[in-house]
Amino acid sequence: MYAYAVTRADRLTSIGSPVLDHTGSIVGALAVFAPTFRVPDDRVVKFAEMTRDAADELSVSMGYERGSQKSTSTWVARLSR
């Protein structure tokens, strides 16, 4: 499984996860935004995991192969540039 990002501010919380294609390239993202008061601290990880899982399902529908070393190394290399 791959990553998610969480940003929490006074008024807005955003949670996002990359969407990958059949080559493992990042082709988009799935994100959720909500007022921070609607996302309690104890629920952030659960919402992030749900976002990540939904992005993973979308990636698989685009040909991404779960657990593919090529796919994982492709997006990690791009994030580290």
Helices and strands as residue ranges (DSSP letters): E 5-8, E 12-20, E 26-35, G 36-38, G 41-43, H 44-61, H 69-79
